Amino acid sequence: MVNVPRLVIAAPASNSGKTTVATGLMAAFAARGLAVSPHKVGPDYIDPGYHSLATGRPGRNLDAYMCGTELIAPLFAHGSAGCDLAVVEGVMGLYDGASGQGELASTAQVAKLLRAPVVLVVDASSQSRSVAALVHGFASWDPEVRIGGVILNKVASDRHEALLRDALDESGLPVLGVIRRAPQVATPSRHLGLVPVAERVADAVNAVTAMGERVRAGCDLDALMALARTAPALPDEPWAPAYAPVEGPRPVVAVAGGAAFTFAYAEHAELLTAAGAEVVVFDPLRDEKLPVGTAGLVIGGGFPEMYAPELSANEPLRRAVTELALSGAPVAAECAGLLYLARELDGKPMCGVLDAEARMSERLTLGYRQAVAVSDSALAVAGTRMRGHEFHRTVLEPGAGTTPAWGMHQPERRVEGYVQRGVHASYLHTHWAASPGVARRFVEHCRAR
């Protein structure tokens, strides 16, 4: 049984203030000395970085599309083990999910799977009495979703607050916080959302501190904690990245990190370690050599387009990556990793492992995907089906090699990515907890080197 007090922070729509409130709550409760477990609904890599900064624990994603509904509660239990409170930041509007898939991957669905009360963050900047109708509609839409209270954001004045509270008195839902209209906390954005924590550590610390102070000043933390404690125990066993004990040497798997490669799910490193690897993080912006003894390489997502000159200037590391890939070593590259392995990015030389060129584009490619492995690779055997997510403003030409990585089935049929020697490179982000055999197969290929 899992009996961790928990709250889901949701909103009627995007840009209502979910991230500010959720991160601020995490920081405020952590400042009280509580062990706070941070979670994010959906595939977003960036918000969990701010959550981690607020709590001192890994930010973890709960994605019902990529991982399946059956893994949501076990993954939550794994991440929240030993904590006093869990805060789950929602995605988009409360009832918005995967396109054309009903409630799948919505905040509402995750709240139901976790049997967690929902706190609705409402942007009250352009309304007064109408807020009651809005809240009533969201609270009554799905009787299985339990909205336990409201936090009013962007409130203009004492009079505005009084009007909102009077209206909500008739709704039966308590107002658990009021946050006044104020200049935005300094969390700069660009083409894919907030700027990741790793790129602005000092400023990010200040931003998280400011969020915590605003939430602490405007919210009833005791009432919120009392609401969190109403969540019943979950009967689910925690997810665990456990395999049979590994005998013999542990192959070194180098994982790209630093400011250019910030997109990673915490469970991936846990799965690699459980499969018998020694995971070593390196920074392609700073390190001129791969970790000693590297037998395999994982290059995840991030923003290499923002650091193309610096990545290109690090010629010793680019040569080391190329030599490793040409030797047949297992290399798993997702999105940013795909661009780094290309011949060039926006005219700047990259590793040249793939005979392709990448450039920034005006077009945003975004959405969930159904994929099947086209050929055998260090990650999967041909025919393996996986679900993933694309999120980029770059174009790779050609988009697929002579041996593609994936055949896509949603939203259109196409092949994508590259499989050559030990390299598996693709735009598709995947969550390995849904297919733990991926990590095991990758480490086995490393061990066979």
C-alpha positions in Angstrom: 0.0 0.0 0.0 1.2 3.5 -0.8 -0.1 6.2 1.6 1.6 9.4 0.6 -0.5 12.7 1.0 -0.8 14.2 -2.5 -2.2 17.0 -4.5 -2.7 17.5 -8.3 -2.3 21.1 -9.4 -4.5 21.7 -12.5 -6.0 24.6 -14.4 -8.8 25.3 -16.9 -6.2 26.1 -19.6 -2.5 26.5 -20.2 -0.8 29.7 -19.0 -3.1 29.9 -15.9 -0.1 29.7 -13.5 0.2 25.9 -12.8 4.0 25.9 -12.9 4.3 28.9 -10.6 1.8 27.5 -8.1 3.1 23.9 -8.2 6.7 24.8 -8.0 6.0 27.4 -5.3 4.1 24.8 -3.3 7.0 22.4 -3.6 9.4 25.1 -2.4 7.1 26.3 0.4 6.5 22.8 1.8 10.2 21.9 1.5 11.1 25.0 3.4 8.9 23.6 6.2 11.2 20.7 6.4 9.0 18.2 4.5 10.3 15.7 2.0 8.3 16.7 -1.1 8.1 14.4 -4.1 7.7 16.3 -7.4 5.8 15.0 -10.4 4.7 16.3 -13.8 1.9 15.0 -16.0 2.9 14.4 -19.6 6.2 14.3 -21.4 7.6 17.7 -20.4 11.3 17.6 -19.5 11.7 21.3 -18.5 9.3 21.9 -15.6 10.7 18.9 -13.7 14.0 20.6 -13.5 12.4 23.5 -11.6 10.6 21.0 -9.4 13.9 19.3 -8.6 15.4 22.6 -7.7 12.5 23.3 -5.3 12.6 19.9 -3.6 16.1 18.5 -3.9 14.6 15.3 -5.4 14.4 14.1 -9.1 11.5 15.5 -10.9 9.5 12.6 -12.4 7.0 12.4 -15.2 3.7 10.6 -15.2 2.7 10.0 -18.8 -0.2 7.7 -19.4 0.2 7.7 -23.2 3.9 6.7 -23.3 3.9 4.5 -20.2 0.3 3.2 -20.1 -2.3 3.8 -17.5 -1.2 0.7 -15.5 2.2 2.2 -14.7 1.1 5.6 -13.5 0.4 4.6 -9.8 3.5 2.3 -9.6 5.8 5.1 -11.0 4.2 7.6 -8.6 4.8 5.1 -5.7 8.4 4.6 -6.8 9.1 8.3 -6.9 7.3 9.3 -3.7 8.6 6.5 -1.5 9.5 7.9 1.9 8.1 11.4 1.3 5.8 13.5 3.4 3.9 15.0 0.5 3.7 14.6 -3.3 2.8 17.5 -5.6 1.8 16.7 -9.2 1.8 19.5 -11.7 -0.8 18.9 -14.5 -0.5 19.6 -18.2 -2.6 22.0 -20.4 -6.2 22.2 -19.2 -7.5 19.7 -16.7 -9.4 17.6 -19.2 -7.0 18.0 -22.2 -5.1 14.9 -23.2 -3.7 13.1 -26.2 -5.3 14.5 -29.4 -8.3 12.4 -30.4 -7.8 10.0 -27.5 -10.5 11.2 -25.1 -9.1 11.6 -21.6 -5.9 9.6 -22.3 -2.9 11.3 -20.8 -4.9 14.2 -19.3 -4.4 15.6 -15.9 -7.9 14.4 -15.0 -7.1 10.9 -15.9 -3.8 10.9 -13.9 -5.7 12.4 -10.9 -8.2 9.5 -11.0 -5.5 6.9 -11.3 -3.8 8.4 -8.3 -7.1 8.9 -6.4 -5.7 12.4 -5.7 -7.6 15.6 -4.9 -7.2 18.4 -7.5 -6.5 22.0 -6.7 -7.7 24.2 -9.6 -5.6 27.2 -10.4 -7.8 29.9 -12.0 -6.5 33.0 -13.9 -9.0 35.5 -12.4 -7.5 38.5 -14.2 -10.5 39.2 -16.4 -13.5 38.0 -14.4 -15.3 38.3 -11.2 -18.7 36.5 -10.6 -18.2 34.4 -13.7 -15.4 32.5 -11.9 -18.1 30.5 -10.0 -19.6 29.3 -13.2 -16.2 28.3 -14.6 -15.3 26.4 -11.4 -18.7 24.8 -11.2 -18.3 23.5 -14.7 -14.9 22.0 -14.2 -16.0 20.5 -10.8 -19.1 18.8 -12.2 -17.8 17.7 -15.6 -16.5 14.4 -14.4 -17.8 13.2 -11.0 -14.7 10.9 -10.6 -12.4 13.9 -10.5 -12.5 15.4 -7.0 -11.7 19.1 -7.1 -10.9 20.0 -3.5 -10.3 23.7 -3.8 -9.3 26.7 -5.8 -6.3 29.0 -6.0 -7.0 32.3 -7.6 -4.2 33.7 -9.6 -3.6 37.2 -10.9 -6.0 38.9 -8.5 -5.9 42.7 -8.9 -7.0 44.1 -5.6 -8.8 43.6 -2.2 -12.1 44.4 -3.9 -11.4 42.0 -6.8 -10.6 39.3 -4.2 -13.8 40.0 -2.3 -15.9 39.7 -5.4 -14.3 36.4 -6.4 -14.7 35.0 -2.9 -18.4 36.0 -2.7 -19.0 34.3 -6.0 -17.2 31.1 -5.0 -19.0 30.9 -1.7 -22.0 29.6 -3.7 -19.9 26.9 -5.4 -19.1 25.0 -2.2 -15.4 24.8 -3.0 -13.0 26.5 -0.7 -10.5 29.2 -1.8 -7.2 27.8 -0.7 -5.1 30.6 -2.0 -5.1 34.1 -3.6 -2.0 35.2 -5.5 -2.0 38.9 -6.5 -1.2 40.2 -10.0 2.5 41.0 -10.1 5.3 41.0 -12.6 6.1 37.5 -13.8 8.7 35.6 -11.8 11.9 35.6 -13.9 11.5 32.3 -15.8 12.4 33.2 -19.4 11.1 31.1 -22.3 12.0 30.4 -25.8 10.9 28.2 -28.7 10.2 25.0 -26.7 9.1 26.5 -23.3 11.0 27.6 -20.2 14.7 27.8 -20.4 16.0 24.7 -18.5 17.5 25.0 -15.1 20.9 23.8 -16.2 21.3 26.9 -18.4 20.6 29.4 -15.7 21.3 27.9 -12.4 21.7 31.0 -10.3 18.7 32.8 -11.9 16.6 29.6 -11.6 17.4 29.3 -7.9 16.2 32.9 -7.4 13.0 32.2 -9.5 12.1 29.1 -7.5 12.7 31.0 -4.2 10.4 33.8 -5.5 7.7 31.3 -6.4 7.9 29.8 -3.0 7.6 33.2 -1.3 4.6 34.2 -3.4 2.8 30.9 -2.7 3.6 30.9 1.0 2.3 34.5 1.3 -0.9 33.8 -0.6 -1.9 30.2 0.1 -3.2 28.4 3.1 -0.5 25.7 3.4 -2.2 24.0 6.4 -5.5 23.7 4.5 -3.7 22.4 1.4 -1.8 19.8 3.5 -5.1 18.7 5.1 -6.6 18.3 1.7 -3.6 16.2 0.5 -4.1 13.9 3.5 -7.6 13.0 2.3 -6.1 11.0 -0.6 -6.7 7.3 0.2 -4.0 4.6 0.2 -3.1 3.2 -3.2 -2.9 -0.6 -3.5 -0.3 -0.5 -6.2 3.2 -2.0 -5.8 6.0 0.6 -6.5 7.7 0.3 -9.9 11.2 -1.0 -9.6 14.0 -1.2 -12.2 15.1 -4.6 -10.9 16.8 -7.3 -13.0 18.6 -10.5 -12.0 22.0 -9.9 -10.3 24.7 -9.1 -12.9 28.0 -10.9 -12.6 31.2 -9.6 -14.0 32.4 -6.1 -14.9 29.9 -3.3 -15.3 30.2 -1.6 -18.7 30.5 2.2 -18.6 27.6 3.9 -20.2 28.3 7.6 -20.9 25.3 9.8 -20.7 25.4 13.3 -22.2 24.4 16.1 -19.8 25.2 19.7 -19.2 23.3 22.7 -20.6 23.0 21.4 -24.1 21.5 18.0 -23.2 19.0 18.5 -20.3 16.2 16.2 -21.4 16.2 12.9 -19.5 13.8 10.8 -17.5 15.2 9.8 -14.1 14.1 6.2 -14.7 16.4 5.7 -17.7 19.6 5.9 -15.6 18.0 3.7 -12.9 17.1 1.1 -15.6 20.7 1.2 -17.0 22.2 0.8 -13.6 19.8 -2.1 -12.7 20.7 -3.8 -16.0 24.4 -3.8 -14.9 25.8 -0.6 -16.3 28.0 2.0 -14.6 26.3 5.3 -15.6 28.7 8.2 -16.0 27.4 11.7 -17.0 29.6 14.0 -19.1 29.2 17.4 -20.6 29.8 17.8 -24.3 30.2 21.5 -23.9 33.2 21.1 -21.5 34.6 17.6 -21.6 37.1 16.9 -24.3 37.1 13.1 -23.7 34.5 10.5 -23.1 34.5 8.9 -19.6 37.3 6.3 -19.2 36.2 2.9 -20.4 33.1 4.1 -22.2 31.4 1.0 -23.8 28.1 2.7 -24.8 26.8 6.2 -25.3 23.4 7.8 -24.6 22.7 11.3 -25.9 19.2 12.5 -25.0 17.3 15.6 -25.8 18.0 19.2 -25.1 18.9 22.4 -27.0 22.0 21.8 -29.1 20.8 24.5 -31.5 21.5 27.0 -28.8 25.0 25.8 -28.4 26.0 24.8 -31.9 29.1 26.9 -32.0 30.4 25.6 -28.6 29.6 22.0 -29.5 31.3 22.4 -32.8 34.4 24.0 -31.2 34.9 21.0 -29.0 36.6 19.0 -31.7 38.4 16.5 -29.4 35.1 15.2 -28.1 33.4 15.2 -31.5 36.3 13.0 -32.7 35.9 10.7 -29.7 32.2 10.3 -30.3 32.7 9.6 -34.0 35.4 7.0 -33.3 33.2 5.3 -30.7 30.3 5.2 -33.1 32.4 3.9 -36.0 33.8 1.2 -33.8 30.3 -0.3 -33.6 29.7 0.6 -29.9 26.0 1.0 -28.9 24.9 4.6 -29.2 21.3 5.7 -28.4 20.5 9.3 -29.6 17.2 11.0 -29.2 16.3 14.4 -30.8 19.2 16.6 -29.7 21.4 13.5 -29.8 20.3 12.9 -33.4 21.4 16.5 -34.3 24.7 16.1 -32.6 25.5 13.0 -34.6 24.7 14.7 -37.9 27.2 16.1 -40.3 26.3 19.7 -39.3 23.8 21.8 -37.4 22.9 25.3 -38.7 26.1 25.2 -40.7 28.3 24.2 -37.8 30.2 20.9 -38.0 29.0 18.2 -35.7 30.1 14.6 -35.2 29.5 13.5 -38.8 28.3 10.0 -37.7 25.2 10.4 -39.8 25.2 11.6 -43.4 22.6 14.3 -42.7 22.3 18.0 -42.1 20.2 19.7 -39.5 18.8 23.3 -39.3 16.4 25.3 -37.3 12.9 25.6 -38.7 9.9 27.9 -38.2 7.7 24.9 -37.9 7.1 23.2 -34.5 6.8 19.4 -34.6 4.9 18.3 -31.6 2.8 15.4 -30.5 2.5 11.8 -29.4 3.5 9.0 -31.8 3.0 5.3 -32.3 6.1 3.7 -33.7 7.4 0.3 -34.6 11.1 -0.6 -34.9 12.0 -1.1 -38.5 15.2 -3.1 -38.0 17.2 -4.7 -35.2 19.3 -2.3 -33.2 21.0 -2.0 -29.8 17.7 -0.8 -28.4 15.1 -3.1 -29.9 14.4 -6.0 -32.3 12.5 -5.3 -35.5 8.8 -5.2 -34.9 9.0 -3.8 -31.3 6.2 -1.4 -30.8 6.6 1.7 -28.7 4.9 5.0 -28.0 6.8 8.2 -27.9 6.7 12.0 -28.3 8.2 14.5 -30.7 9.0 18.0 -29.7 11.4 20.1 -31.9 11.8 23.1 -34.2 14.6 21.6 -36.3 14.6 19.7 -39.5 17.0 16.9 -40.5 17.7 16.2 -44.2 17.3 13.4 -45.0 15.0 12.5 -42.2 15.7 8.8 -42.4 18.7 6.6 -43.4 18.8 3.6 -45.7 18.0 1.6 -42.5 15.5 3.8 -40.6 14.9 3.6 -36.8 11.1 3.8 -36.7 8.1 3.4 -38.7 5.5 5.9 -37.5 1.8 5.2 -37.5 0.4 8.4 -36.0 -0.4 11.0 -37.1 0.8 9.9 -40.6 2.7 6.9 -41.9 6.4 7.5 -42.5 9.8 6.2 -41.6 12.2 8.1 -39.5 15.7 8.0 -37.9 18.9 6.0 -38.5 20.2 2.6 -37.5 23.8 2.0 -38.6 26.5 -0.1 -36.9 25.6 0.3 -33.2 23.8 3.6 -33.6 20.1 4.1 -33.0 19.3 7.8 -33.7 15.8 9.4 -33.9 13.7 12.4 -33.1 11.4 10.2 -31.0 11.5 10.6 -27.2 10.6 7.4 -25.5 10.1 6.4 -21.8 12.0 3.2 -21.1 9.9 2.3 -18.1 7.2 1.3 -20.5 9.7 -1.2 -22.2 12.4 -2.0 -19.7 13.9 -4.5 -22.1 15.3 -1.5 -24.0 17.8 -0.8 -21.2 18.6 -4.4 -20.7 19.3 -5.0 -24.4 21.4 -1.8 -24.6 23.6 -2.9 -21.7 24.0 -6.4 -23.1 25.3 -4.9 -26.3 27.7 -2.8 -24.3 28.9 -5.9 -22.3 29.4 -7.8 -25.5 32.0 -5.2 -26.8 
